[in-house]
Amino acid sequence: MRIEKISDRKLKILLTNDDLKKRDIKMTELAFGTDKTRELFKEMMNIATDEYDFDAEDSQLMIEAIPISLEAIMILVTKMDDEQKENFTKKIKSKNLKKDDSHLSIYEFNTIDDASLVARALFGRFTGENFLMKMKGKYYLLLQNDNELDEISDDDLDIIIGEYGKKRAVNSLSRAYFFEHGEMIINNPAIDILSEYL
């Protein structure tokens, strides 16, 4: 693990596969908020505080993970000021609320493992926009089934997913509600990333 303080507001961290293996973490797990990845992040921030005087305790952070090879990943940690937070929130909301909800389906799962099994079943067959979110202890897959090339109907989705989760009622406000009140676990394309989880 190599940590570099770029500025008072930005930190660069280089993680290798060896760093992750020592902590029993797979590279794909970095996309999830698991206990092990949270402990790793806490460890990195403690080192940054102790050795580089990078105190982020009372700051809202933007985390960017950038694969730089098959063996390493670079993580950028930025302390956002008020203007950045406002712009970031507007950008995310604007991007995700513009879609037509007429093809939106939402499925609820008790565990992330159930959602991962569904992702494996859909991988390569579903390419519409898809997000994994968490709210009130449950996991939700939001699927925008509007890519005609997929040749997978809403009924097909219900059959495939019904074994592991249940379909939620959807209306014109569903997407806005989830993006306002839910926690984004994996942004689009969640299925591609989630299918490698187990």
Secondary structure, 3 states (H helix, E strand, C coil): CEEEECCCCEEEEEEEHHHHHHCCCCHHHHHCCCHHHHHHHHHHHHHHHHHHCCCCCCCCEEEEEEECCCCEEEEEEEECCHHHHHHHHHHHHHHHHCCCHHHEEEEEECCHHHHHHHHHHHCCCCCCCEEEEEECCEEEEEEECCCHHHCCCHHHHHHHHHCCCEEECCCCCHHHHHHHHCEEEECCCHHHHHCCCC
